[in-house]
C-alpha cells in the first residue's frame, strides 16, 4: 500500500497517462475532457492496483477530478495505515 502522502502522485500519473492530457488540471472534471464511465473505471482499477487499496466507485463518481480522487484514496490509505 502506498503511503498517504504518495497518493496524489499516483493518482495524477495514472489519470494523465490514461486520459492522455499532459495539461489536465487537478480540479478539472474527468467528464469535461471526454472521459467515459468505462475510462473512469479503468483509471480506478489502475490506481487501486498501484496503491493496494480500494474506494467505492460511487464515491469516486461524485468527485471526478484528480483532487477529489486524491482526497478519497488518501483517506482510505490513512484508515488502512491506522489499522
Backbone bond lengths (Angstrom), bond angles and torsions (degrees), N, CA, C in turn:
res aa  C-N    CA-C-N  psi(-1)  N-CA   C-N-CA  omega(-1)  CA-C   N-CA-C  phi
1 X - - - 1.442 - - 1.525 109.16 -
2 X 1.312 116.10 137.59 1.467 121.21 178.84 1.518 110.12 -71.73
3 X 1.313 115.46 150.66 1.458 120.62 174.08 1.525 108.37 -67.68
4 X 1.334 117.90 146.71 1.466 119.87 -179.01 1.524 114.15 -53.45
5 X 1.328 118.91 -34.26 1.466 120.24 -178.79 1.533 112.66 -74.01
6 X 1.321 118.64 -16.05 1.463 122.54 178.54 1.530 112.65 -89.06
7 X 1.313 116.54 -11.78 1.462 121.73 -173.30 1.529 111.82 -57.37
8 X 1.312 118.45 -48.24 1.466 121.50 -177.09 1.522 111.63 -59.32
9 X 1.322 117.24 -38.78 1.470 120.69 179.33 1.519 110.82 -65.32
10 X 1.327 117.02 -41.92 1.468 121.17 179.33 1.525 109.76 -65.04
11 X 1.321 116.69 -47.85 1.470 121.07 -179.54 1.529 110.09 -59.71
12 X 1.313 117.09 -47.07 1.460 120.82 -178.87 1.526 111.66 -61.23
13 X 1.314 117.16 -47.83 1.467 120.90 -178.29 1.524 111.20 -59.57
14 X 1.319 116.90 -48.12 1.460 120.46 -176.67 1.525 111.43 -68.83
15 X 1.311 117.66 -40.90 1.469 120.20 179.43 1.520 111.16 -63.72
16 X 1.312 116.83 -47.03 1.467 120.35 -179.43 1.524 110.77 -64.78
17 X 1.331 117.21 -42.83 1.466 120.45 178.62 1.528 111.40 -63.09
18 X 1.315 116.84 -43.44 1.463 120.95 -176.66 1.519 111.56 -72.06
19 X 1.324 116.99 -42.97 1.460 120.38 -177.86 1.523 112.71 -79.38
20 X 1.332 116.60 -23.87 1.455 120.77 176.68 1.517 115.03 79.56
21 X 1.329 117.68 20.53 1.462 121.77 179.25 1.523 110.01 -117.52
22 X 1.307 117.46 111.16 1.466 121.06 178.82 1.525 111.26 -70.37
23 X 1.338 116.93 -23.27 1.462 120.79 -176.75 1.522 112.82 -100.10
24 X 1.309 117.08 23.90 1.456 121.53 -176.74 1.526 109.88 -70.08
25 X 1.333 117.14 124.40 1.458 121.89 -178.00 1.518 112.45 -75.82
26 X 1.325 115.86 146.75 1.464 121.99 -177.02 1.533 112.08 -59.48
27 X 1.330 117.92 -35.94 1.464 122.05 -179.10 1.524 113.04 -99.29
28 X 1.314 117.03 4.27 1.466 121.18 -177.63 1.528 110.52 -73.93
29 X 1.306 115.78 134.85 1.459 123.00 -179.80 1.534 109.63 -69.68
30 X 1.322 116.88 129.31 1.469 121.10 -179.76 1.524 111.37 -56.40
31 X 1.322 116.23 -40.91 1.458 120.07 -176.71 1.526 112.19 -68.29
32 X 1.325 117.75 -27.02 1.467 120.50 179.91 1.519 112.24 -67.40
33 X 1.327 116.39 -20.53 1.467 120.64 178.71 1.530 111.54 -104.60
34 X 1.321 115.92 16.33 1.457 119.68 171.84 1.513 116.51 94.40
35 X 1.317 118.42 8.74 1.467 119.78 178.30 1.527 109.21 -69.43
36 X 1.314 115.62 140.52 1.463 121.23 176.00 1.530 108.31 -99.11
37 X 1.313 115.76 170.95 1.461 119.06 177.66 1.524 110.65 -62.89
38 X 1.324 117.78 -30.89 1.469 120.40 177.30 1.530 110.99 -67.86
39 X 1.330 116.28 -38.50 1.461 120.66 176.73 1.527 110.30 -64.30
40 X 1.322 115.73 -40.75 1.464 121.06 179.13 1.529 109.99 -60.21
41 X 1.325 116.93 -46.82 1.468 120.60 -179.77 1.529 110.21 -65.93
42 X 1.315 117.95 -37.62 1.468 121.41 176.59 1.530 110.16 -60.09
43 X 1.322 117.14 -46.28 1.467 120.49 178.16 1.522 110.21 -63.14
44 X 1.319 116.49 -42.34 1.462 120.68 179.83 1.532 110.82 -58.04
45 X 1.310 116.91 -47.54 1.465 120.38 -179.11 1.528 111.93 -63.31
46 X 1.319 117.19 -40.97 1.468 120.97 178.35 1.524 111.43 -64.71
47 X 1.325 115.95 -43.57 1.464 120.42 -180.00 1.523 110.33 -64.77
48 X 1.311 116.92 -43.73 1.461 120.35 -178.62 1.522 111.89 -66.06
49 X 1.312 116.67 -34.85 1.466 119.54 175.70 1.530 110.15 -66.22
50 X 1.317 116.46 -43.15 1.464 120.62 -179.03 1.523 112.32 -68.30
51 X 1.334 116.98 -37.40 1.464 120.73 -176.64 1.522 113.73 -88.86
52 X 1.319 116.56 -23.65 1.457 119.69 -178.47 1.523 112.81 75.58
53 X 1.336 116.92 26.88 1.460 120.59 176.15 1.523 108.64 -148.47
54 X 1.328 116.02 163.28 1.461 120.75 -175.77 1.518 110.82 -123.92
55 X 1.339 114.04 147.75 1.464 121.97 174.50 1.521 107.89 -124.78
56 X 1.313 116.11 156.61 1.463 121.04 179.70 1.530 109.78 -70.35
57 X 1.324 116.08 129.88 1.463 121.14 178.57 1.522 110.61 -57.56
58 X 1.320 116.86 -39.78 1.459 120.17 -179.57 1.529 111.39 -61.07
59 X 1.324 117.98 -38.45 1.465 121.81 177.87 1.531 110.38 -67.59
60 X 1.321 116.90 -41.66 1.467 120.89 179.11 1.530 111.19 -63.85
61 X 1.319 116.86 -38.95 1.467 120.79 179.96 1.526 111.52 -65.61
62 X 1.331 117.48 -27.04 1.462 120.85 178.28 1.529 112.23 -75.40
63 X 1.331 117.00 -18.93 1.470 122.55 -176.75 1.531 109.88 -133.73
64 X 1.354 117.99 64.23 1.468 122.00 -171.67 1.534 114.40 -80.63
65 X 1.327 115.56 64.86 1.466 120.75 175.46 1.524 107.91 -146.57
66 X 1.322 116.13 163.50 1.466 118.79 178.47 1.526 110.39 -62.58
67 X 1.320 117.36 -39.26 1.465 120.62 179.39 1.531 110.48 -64.68
68 X 1.320 116.57 -44.52 1.464 120.86 179.27 1.508 111.83 -62.70
69 X 1.315 116.46 -46.66 1.459 120.38 -179.73 1.522 111.42 -66.35
70 X 1.314 117.01 -37.39 1.470 120.05 178.63 1.521 110.22 -61.75
71 X 1.328 117.71 -43.14 1.469 121.34 177.94 1.528 110.70 -61.27
72 X 1.327 116.34 -44.89 1.461 120.81 -177.70 1.529 110.28 -64.44
73 X 1.327 116.93 -51.21 1.465 119.56 -177.97 1.530 111.89 -67.89
74 X 1.325 118.42 -32.68 1.464 121.11 176.61 1.533 109.79 -63.69
75 X 1.333 116.86 -42.48 1.466 120.94 178.70 1.527 110.74 -63.12
76 X 1.324 116.95 -41.87 1.466 120.86 178.06 1.525 110.14 -63.84
77 X 1.324 117.18 -45.68 1.466 121.32 -179.57 1.527 111.07 -62.71
78 X 1.340 116.65 -40.31 1.460 119.96 178.50 1.516 112.07 -65.83
79 X 1.337 117.34 -38.50 1.462 121.14 176.39 1.527 110.68 -61.37
80 X 1.322 115.84 -45.33 1.462 119.98 -179.73 1.515 111.79 -66.54
81 X 1.328 117.42 -36.06 1.459 121.54 178.96 1.524 111.90 -67.29
82 X 1.334 114.22 -35.85 1.470 119.44 -178.82 1.532 111.39 -71.61
83 X 1.311 114.76 -21.61 1.433 119.68 172.40 1.437 117.74 85.11
